[in-house]
Amino acid sequence: MAADYEKFSELLKSLAHPARLRIVAGLIKNECNVAKIQDILGLPQSTISQHLRVLKNAGIINGRKEGTKTCYRVIDTRARKIIGIIKRK
């Protein structure tokens, strides 16, 4: 079975930012919303939202509404494996 290099390349491009890697690593442990991510990373809400949009468009995360907030979680198993490899270093 041939590897789908095009799709894998897109996944890697979506993860290729330190903030997005930290967001994905955090969301593997716990679902959370933008405000919580903002508190942890200390980045502006608009920046967090942009990173979440990239991750969501890539199919790495999804969100579910809880009242006025959206809770995000990692749904891509390949992204989980990549974060696992990074953490093992």
C-alpha positions, 0 to 999 in steps of 0.5 A: 500500500503506497503512502499518501504523501500529499495528505501526510504533507498537509498534516505536517504543514498544519502542525508545523508551528510551535503554538499548534504543536502545543495546542494539539499536545494539550488537547490530547490530554484534555478537551478545552475551549479557547479561553482555557487555551489562551490562559495556558499559552498566554497568546491573544484570543485571535491568535488561538482562534487562527491556529484552531481554524488551521487545525480544524480545517486539516481535520486534526481537531473538531469542536462541540458546542457547550452553551456559548463555548466550543470545546475542542479535541484531537480526532486525528490519530496520526497527529496523536502519534506525532505528538507522542514521538515528539514527547519521547525525545 
